[in-house]
Amino acid sequence: MQDLHGKLDVLESNVKILLRKLDEALQNNQILKNENNKLKLEINTIEVERGSEEIEEHISKSHSGVSDEKYHKIKEDIISYIKDIEECIELVAE
């Protein structure tokens, strides 16, 4: 009977150790997920910035057939859309 209690104590101790290690692994996993999301956000932001620069270049090159007022309105709308997209990406990353 004593032997059985000893084995149960060892087993309980091992389970506690495993649970502690599992908890540490889950915490490390969450830290890595957060870091991964931050890096993805940085990548998306860089891609959006590059994309907005390319869009602005394209608009400025093809602007000759559009009135200046309409051109600036379209450009403001596009910049606004890009900002909205960046905000959405930030919200998703949180």
Secondary structure, 3 states (H helix, E strand, C coil): CHHHHHHHHHHHHHHHHHHHHHHHHHHHHHHHHHHHHHHHHHHHHHHHHHHHHHHHHHHHHCHHHCCHHHHHHHHHHHHHHHHHHHHHHHHHHC
